[in-house]
Amino acid sequence: MGRRGYPPEFRRKVLGLVAAGRPVVEVVRDLGISAQSIYTWARQDRIDKGLEPGLAVWRRRS
């Protein structure tokens, strides 16, 4: 069975920490995730918001 990844709530929390000014290297160290994951999530977030070209991920809203 493959890895399922991180839940969307966790990704939003991580991006919020970085947006609030915490250095990526600090978030990586504290949460034990890769810097590449953070950069990938940030890029996808910009795409989803229409700020960068690419394929948006359609998410269900509860």
MOPAC internal coordinates of N, CA, C and O (Angstrom, degrees):
PM7 1SCF
backbone

  N    0.0000 0     0.00 0     0.00 0    0    0    0
  C    1.4508 1     0.00 0     0.00 0    1    0    0
  C    1.5307 1   108.80 1     0.00 0    2    1    0
  O    1.2310 1   120.23 1   -44.00 1    3    2    1
  N    1.3201 1   117.17 1   136.00 1    3    2    1
  C    1.4589 1   121.98 1  -178.38 1    5    3    2
  C    1.5157 1   113.46 1   -81.95 1    6    5    3
  O    1.2310 1   121.46 1   -11.73 1    7    6    5
  N    1.2958 1   114.81 1   168.27 1    7    6    5
  C    1.4577 1   121.29 1   178.19 1    9    7    6
  C    1.5201 1   109.88 1   -72.44 1   10    9    7
  O    1.2310 1   120.27 1   -41.35 1   11   10    9
  N    1.2982 1   117.08 1   138.65 1   11   10    9
  C    1.4650 1   121.54 1  -176.64 1   13   11   10
  C    1.5177 1   113.48 1   -88.87 1   14   13   11
  O    1.2310 1   119.47 1   163.97 1   15   14   13
  N    1.3021 1   118.62 1   -16.03 1   15   14   13
  C    1.4543 1   119.85 1  -179.63 1   17   15   14
  C    1.5165 1   112.10 1    90.32 1   18   17   15
  O    1.2310 1   121.45 1    12.02 1   19   18   17
  N    1.3080 1   114.84 1  -167.98 1   19   18   17
  C    1.4594 1   121.11 1  -177.34 1   21   19   18
  C    1.5194 1   109.54 1  -102.41 1   22   21   19
  O    1.2310 1   119.83 1   -34.67 1   23   22   21
  N    1.3329 1   117.94 1   145.33 1   23   22   21
  C    1.4683 1   120.08 1   179.27 1   25   23   22
  C    1.5311 1   111.18 1   -67.59 1   26   25   23
  O    1.2310 1   120.51 1   -27.65 1   27   26   25
  N    1.3277 1   116.63 1   152.35 1   27   26   25
  C    1.4740 1   120.85 1  -179.12 1   29   27   26
  C    1.5287 1   113.15 1   -55.78 1   30   29   27
  O    1.2310 1   119.68 1   144.70 1   31   30   29
  N    1.3308 1   118.22 1   -35.30 1   31   30   29
  C    1.4685 1   121.13 1  -179.79 1   33   31   30
  C    1.5287 1   110.95 1   -63.00 1   34   33   31
  O    1.2310 1   121.10 1   139.93 1   35   34   33
  N    1.3408 1   115.50 1   -40.07 1   35   34   33
  C    1.4583 1   120.44 1   178.76 1   37   35   34
  C    1.5222 1   110.16 1   -65.98 1   38   37   35
  O    1.2310 1   120.61 1   136.39 1   39   38   37
  N    1.3296 1   116.44 1   -43.61 1   39   38   37
  C    1.4650 1   120.48 1   178.81 1   41   39   38
  C    1.5262 1   110.99 1   -59.81 1   42   41   39
  O    1.2310 1   120.53 1   136.31 1   43   42   41
  N    1.3347 1   116.58 1   -43.69 1   43   42   41
  C    1.4745 1   120.29 1   178.74 1   45   43   42
  C    1.5311 1   110.76 1   -62.20 1   46   45   43
  O    1.2310 1   120.63 1   139.60 1   47   46   45
  N    1.3426 1   116.41 1   -40.40 1   47   46   45
  C    1.4682 1   120.34 1   179.51 1   49   47   46
  C    1.5302 1   110.26 1   -62.38 1   50   49   47
  O    1.2310 1   120.75 1   134.60 1   51   50   49
  N    1.3276 1   116.16 1   -45.40 1   51   50   49
  C    1.4649 1   120.73 1  -179.66 1   53   51   50
  C    1.5219 1   110.49 1   -62.00 1   54   53   51
  O    1.2310 1   120.35 1   133.20 1   55   54   53
  N    1.3336 1   116.93 1   -46.80 1   55   54   53
  C    1.4705 1   119.77 1   179.35 1   57   55   54
  C    1.5209 1   111.22 1   -63.87 1   58   57   55
  O    1.2310 1   120.13 1   146.35 1   59   58   57
  N    1.3238 1   117.36 1   -33.65 1   59   58   57
  C    1.4602 1   121.25 1   176.44 1   61   59   58
  C    1.5190 1   111.99 1   -64.93 1   62   61   59
  O    1.2310 1   120.68 1   139.83 1   63   62   61
  N    1.3257 1   116.31 1   -40.17 1   63   62   61
  C    1.4705 1   120.35 1   177.69 1   65   63   62
  C    1.5209 1   111.19 1   -62.15 1   66   65   63
  O    1.2310 1   121.00 1   135.53 1   67   66   65
  N    1.3311 1   115.68 1   -44.47 1   67   66   65
  C    1.4677 1   120.24 1   179.90 1   69   67   66
  C    1.5283 1   110.31 1   -67.02 1   70   69   67
  O    1.2310 1   120.44 1   138.16 1   71   70   69
  N    1.3269 1   116.76 1   -41.84 1   71   70   69
  C    1.4711 1   120.50 1   179.01 1   73   71   70
  C    1.5278 1   111.39 1   -63.82 1   74   73   71
  O    1.2310 1   120.48 1   150.55 1   75   74   73
  N    1.3270 1   116.68 1   -29.45 1   75   74   73
  C    1.4623 1   120.94 1   179.75 1   77   75   74
  C    1.5299 1   112.31 1   -79.16 1   78   77   75
  O    1.2310 1   120.61 1   176.27 1   79   78   77
  N    1.3427 1   116.45 1    -3.73 1   79   78   77
  C    1.4555 1   118.84 1   174.85 1   81   79   78
  C    1.5244 1   116.12 1   111.46 1   82   81   79
  O    1.2310 1   119.85 1   177.55 1   83   82   81
  N    1.3257 1   117.89 1    -2.45 1   83   82   81
  C    1.4673 1   118.19 1   177.10 1   85   83   82
  C    1.5150 1   109.76 1   -71.37 1   86   85   83
  O    1.2310 1   119.73 1   -47.23 1   87   86   85
  N    1.3088 1   118.12 1   132.77 1   87   86   85
  C    1.4634 1   120.68 1   179.13 1   89   87   86
  C    1.5309 1   111.11 1   -63.47 1   90   89   87
  O    1.2310 1   120.68 1   -37.65 1   91   90   89
  N    1.3283 1   116.30 1   142.35 1   91   90   89
  C    1.4582 1   121.52 1   179.77 1   93   91   90
  C    1.5260 1   110.13 1   -56.29 1   94   93   91
  O    1.2310 1   119.86 1   137.35 1   95   94   93
  N    1.3171 1   117.88 1   -42.65 1   95   94   93
  C    1.4640 1   121.16 1  -178.32 1   97   95   94
  C    1.5306 1   111.05 1   -59.91 1   98   97   95
  O    1.2310 1   119.95 1   145.19 1   99   98   97
  N    1.3162 1   117.69 1   -34.81 1   99   98   97
  C    1.4632 1   121.85 1   178.85 1  101   99   98
  C    1.5379 1   110.70 1   -71.40 1  102  101   99
  O    1.2310 1   120.44 1   136.91 1  103  102  101
  N    1.3189 1   116.76 1   -43.09 1  103  102  101
  C    1.4673 1   121.39 1   178.79 1  105  103  102
  C    1.5279 1   109.81 1   -63.62 1  106  105  103
  O    1.2310 1   120.66 1   137.96 1  107  106  105
  N    1.3228 1   116.34 1   -42.04 1  107  106  105
  C    1.4696 1   121.60 1   177.93 1  109  107  106
  C    1.5246 1   110.25 1   -58.57 1  110  109  107
  O    1.2310 1   120.95 1   131.98 1  111  110  109
  N    1.3066 1   115.79 1   -48.02 1  111  110  109
  C    1.4644 1   120.64 1  -178.63 1  113  111  110
  C    1.5312 1   111.38 1   -64.66 1  114  113  111
  O    1.2310 1   120.13 1   135.44 1  115  114  113
  N    1.3242 1   117.36 1   -44.56 1  115  114  113
  C    1.4647 1   121.33 1  -175.92 1  117  115  114
  C    1.5269 1   113.30 1   -71.12 1  118  117  115
  O    1.2310 1   120.12 1   144.10 1  119  118  117
  N    1.3350 1   117.37 1   -35.90 1  119  118  117
  C    1.4631 1   120.30 1  -174.42 1  121  119  118
  C    1.5220 1   114.13 1  -103.70 1  122  121  119
  O    1.2310 1   120.38 1   170.97 1  123  122  121
  N    1.3265 1   116.88 1    -9.03 1  123  122  121
  C    1.4540 1   119.58 1   176.79 1  125  123  122
  C    1.5191 1   114.77 1    70.17 1  126  125  123
  O    1.2310 1   120.26 1  -147.16 1  127  126  125
  N    1.3178 1   117.12 1    32.84 1  127  126  125
  C    1.4601 1   121.80 1   176.52 1  129  127  126
  C    1.5230 1   108.09 1  -114.38 1  130  129  127
  O    1.2310 1   120.63 1   -11.04 1  131  130  129
  N    1.3246 1   116.40 1   168.96 1  131  130  129
  C    1.4611 1   118.63 1  -178.45 1  133  131  130
  C    1.5283 1   111.03 1   -87.44 1  134  133  131
  O    1.2310 1   121.36 1   -29.09 1  135  134  133
  N    1.3149 1   115.00 1   150.91 1  135  134  133
  C    1.4611 1   120.31 1   176.32 1  137  135  134
  C    1.5264 1   109.90 1   -63.20 1  138  137  135
  O    1.2310 1   120.46 1   143.43 1  139  138  137
  N    1.3359 1   116.72 1   -36.57 1  139  138  137
  C    1.4590 1   120.30 1   179.56 1  141  139  138
  C    1.5187 1   111.22 1   -60.54 1  142  141  139
  O    1.2310 1   119.79 1   143.17 1  143  142  141
  N    1.3232 1   118.00 1   -36.83 1  143  142  141
  C    1.4667 1   120.74 1   176.89 1  145  143  142
  C    1.5264 1   110.29 1   -60.60 1  146  145  143
  O    1.2310 1   120.61 1   134.32 1  147  146  145
  N    1.3172 1   116.44 1   -45.68 1  147  146  145
  C    1.4626 1   120.39 1  -179.06 1  149  147  146
  C    1.5212 1   110.44 1   -62.10 1  150  149  147
  O    1.2310 1   120.04 1   134.47 1  151  150  149
  N    1.3269 1   117.52 1   -45.53 1  151  150  149
  C    1.4591 1   120.38 1  -179.87 1  153  151  150
  C    1.5313 1   111.49 1   -64.80 1  154  153  151
  O    1.2310 1   120.42 1   142.84 1  155  154  153
  N    1.3275 1   116.80 1   -37.16 1  155  154  153
  C    1.4648 1   120.90 1   177.93 1  157  155  154
  C    1.5259 1   110.57 1   -66.04 1  158  157  155
  O    1.2310 1   120.41 1   135.70 1  159  158  157
  N    1.3295 1   116.82 1   -44.30 1  159  158  157
  C    1.4641 1   120.43 1   179.19 1  161  159  158
  C    1.5210 1   110.71 1   -64.63 1  162  161  159
  O    1.2310 1   120.14 1   140.45 1  163  162  161
  N    1.3237 1   117.35 1   -39.55 1  163  162  161
  C    1.4665 1   120.86 1   179.97 1  165  163  162
  C    1.5281 1   110.43 1   -64.98 1  166  165  163
  O    1.2310 1   120.54 1   138.50 1  167  166  165
  N    1.3184 1   116.57 1   -41.50 1  167  166  165
  C    1.4729 1   119.72 1   178.52 1  169  167  166
  C    1.5210 1   110.56 1   -64.25 1  170  169  167
  O    1.2310 1   120.22 1   135.59 1  171  170  169
  N    1.3372 1   117.18 1   -44.41 1  171  170  169
  C    1.4577 1   120.12 1   179.32 1  173  171  170
  C    1.5231 1   111.01 1   -63.74 1  174  173  171
  O    1.2310 1   120.14 1   144.07 1  175  174  173
  N    1.3140 1   117.33 1   -35.93 1  175  174  173
  C    1.4610 1   121.18 1   177.55 1  177  175  174
  C    1.5290 1   110.48 1   -63.29 1  178  177  175
  O    1.2310 1   120.40 1   137.90 1  179  178  177
  N    1.3340 1   116.84 1   -42.10 1  179  178  177
  C    1.4771 1   120.37 1   177.60 1  181  179  178
  C    1.5306 1   110.54 1   -64.21 1  182  181  179
  O    1.2310 1   120.35 1   140.48 1  183  182  181
  N    1.3242 1   116.94 1   -39.52 1  183  182  181
  C    1.4647 1   120.72 1   177.90 1  185  183  182
  C    1.5220 1   110.00 1   -64.21 1  186  185  183
  O    1.2310 1   120.46 1   133.48 1  187  186  185
  N    1.3282 1   116.73 1   -46.52 1  187  186  185
  C    1.4669 1   121.16 1  -179.41 1  189  187  186
  C    1.5271 1   112.20 1   -60.90 1  190  189  187
  O    1.2310 1   120.48 1   148.70 1  191  190  189
  N    1.3309 1   116.68 1   -31.30 1  191  190  189
  C    1.4655 1   121.26 1   179.70 1  193  191  190
  C    1.5272 1   112.23 1   -85.77 1  194  193  191
  O    1.2310 1   120.19 1   177.95 1  195  194  193
  N    1.3405 1   117.24 1    -2.05 1  195  194  193
  C    1.4540 1   121.25 1   179.31 1  197  195  194
  C    1.5117 1   114.30 1    79.39 1  198  197  195
  O    1.2310 1   120.22 1  -164.34 1  199  198  197
  N    1.3182 1   117.19 1    15.66 1  199  198  197
  C    1.4616 1   121.47 1  -178.97 1  201  199  198
  C    1.5228 1   112.84 1   -89.00 1  202  201  199
  O    1.2310 1   120.78 1   167.06 1  203  202  201
  N    1.3272 1   116.12 1   -12.94 1  203  202  201
  C    1.4579 1   121.68 1  -177.37 1  205  203  202
  C    1.5306 1   107.22 1  -145.10 1  206  205  203
  O    1.2310 1   119.91 1   -37.51 1  207  206  205
  N    1.3314 1   117.78 1   142.49 1  207  206  205
  C    1.4678 1   118.85 1   179.53 1  209  207  206
  C    1.5277 1   111.12 1   -69.66 1  210  209  207
  O    1.2310 1   121.17 1   -32.11 1  211  210  209
  N    1.3113 1   115.37 1   147.89 1  211  210  209
  C    1.4563 1   121.37 1   178.72 1  213  211  210
  C    1.5074 1   110.17 1   152.79 1  214  213  211
  O    1.2310 1   120.47 1     1.82 1  215  214  213
  N    1.3078 1   116.71 1  -178.18 1  215  214  213
  C    1.4556 1   121.70 1  -179.79 1  217  215  214
  C    1.5205 1   110.31 1   -88.75 1  218  217  215
  O    1.2310 1   120.96 1   -59.99 1  219  218  217
  N    1.3120 1   115.77 1   120.01 1  219  218  217
  C    1.4593 1   121.05 1   179.09 1  221  219  218
  C    1.5236 1   109.72 1   -74.49 1  222  221  219
  O    1.2310 1   120.95 1   -34.16 1  223  222  221
  N    1.3035 1   115.79 1   145.84 1  223  222  221
  C    1.4582 1   122.07 1   175.03 1  225  223  222
  C    1.5139 1   106.95 1   -94.26 1  226  225  223
  O    1.2310 1   121.06 1   -60.48 1  227  226  225
  N    1.3006 1   115.59 1   119.52 1  227  226  225
  C    1.4735 1   119.60 1   179.66 1  229  227  226
  C    1.5102 1   108.12 1   -82.90 1  230  229  227
  O    1.2310 1   121.37 1   -58.59 1  231  230  229
  N    1.3197 1   114.99 1   121.41 1  231  230  229
  C    1.4727 1   120.80 1  -178.65 1  233  231  230
  C    1.5144 1   109.28 1  -112.68 1  234  233  231
  O    1.2310 1   121.73 1   -38.14 1  235  234  233
  N    1.3241 1   114.30 1   141.86 1  235  234  233
  C    1.4619 1   119.02 1   175.63 1  237  235  234
  C    1.5225 1   108.74 1   -75.46 1  238  237  235
  O    1.2310 1   121.03 1   -43.84 1  239  238  237
  N    1.2791 1   115.63 1   136.16 1  239  238  237
  C    1.4734 1   121.07 1   176.76 1  241  239  238
  C    1.5342 1   108.01 1  -101.95 1  242  241  239
  O    1.2310 1   120.58 1   -47.16 1  243  242  241
  N    1.3359 1   116.51 1   132.84 1  243  242  241
  C    1.4671 1   120.43 1   179.00 1  245  243  242
  C    1.5001 1   110.22 1   -92.83 1  246  245  243
  O    1.2310 1   120.10 1   180.00 1  247  246  245

